[in-house]
Each structure stands twice: as structure tokens, then as C-alpha cells.
Amino acid sequence: MTAPTGEIYRIDWLPGTDILHGTCHCGAQHTAEDPVEMWEWMLGHPEGHFEGPDS
């Protein structure tokens, strides 16, 4: 998904699991099983966003 500002959000499904792996435009990464949780995390700037995996 590309927002009007050019920010890119990426969510990958890990095959064989129920896990989603998200990478935010800021570089932070997060995993979750619930798609709603993933989008809330991605759109929740700056809360919960720190550079690095599983932030």
C-alpha cells in the first residue's frame, strides 16, 4: 500500500503459518497473527515504532 505521501507499508504472510510480518515505512518491523492488530501497529505512529525487528 502506498499512501499519498509516498510512504510504503509492507505485510508479508509467512507460508505454512498464521503469522504476518510487517515492515513499516520507517523501517520498524513487527509480527502478528491478527491482520487488524498489524494495521493498527503500522498506522500507530509513533507509538510502538522503534527501528529494528519486532518493535
C-alpha positions in Angstrom: 0.0 0.0 0.0 1.3 3.4 -0.9 -0.1 6.4 1.0 -0.4 9.8 -0.8 2.9 10.9 0.9 4.8 8.0 -0.7 5.1 6.0 2.5 5.3 2.3 1.8 3.8 -0.3 4.2 4.5 -4.0 3.5 2.8 -7.0 5.1 4.0 -10.5 4.1 2.3 -13.7 5.1 4.7 -16.4 6.2 3.6 -19.5 4.3 2.6 -22.5 6.4 1.8 -20.3 9.4 -0.8 -17.9 10.5 1.9 -15.2 11.0 2.1 -11.9 9.3 5.3 -10.0 9.1 5.0 -6.2 8.6 7.6 -3.7 7.7 6.7 0.0 8.2 7.9 2.9 6.0 10.1 3.9 8.9 11.9 0.6 8.9 10.4 -0.9 12.0 9.2 -4.5 11.9 6.5 -6.4 13.7 4.9 -9.8 13.6 1.3 -10.7 14.4 -1.4 -13.3 13.7 -4.3 -10.8 13.6 -4.4 -8.5 10.5 -6.3 -5.8 12.4 -3.5 -5.8 15.0 -0.9 -5.5 12.3 -2.6 -2.5 10.6 -3.2 -0.7 13.9 0.5 -1.1 14.7 1.5 0.2 11.3 -0.7 3.2 11.4 0.0 4.0 15.1 3.0 6.3 14.6 5.0 7.0 16.6 3.6 4.6 19.3 5.3 1.2 19.2 7.7 2.2 16.4 11.4 1.8 17.0 13.9 0.8 14.4 14.7 -2.9 14.4 12.9 -6.2 14.3 9.7 -6.9 16.4 9.5 -3.4 17.7 
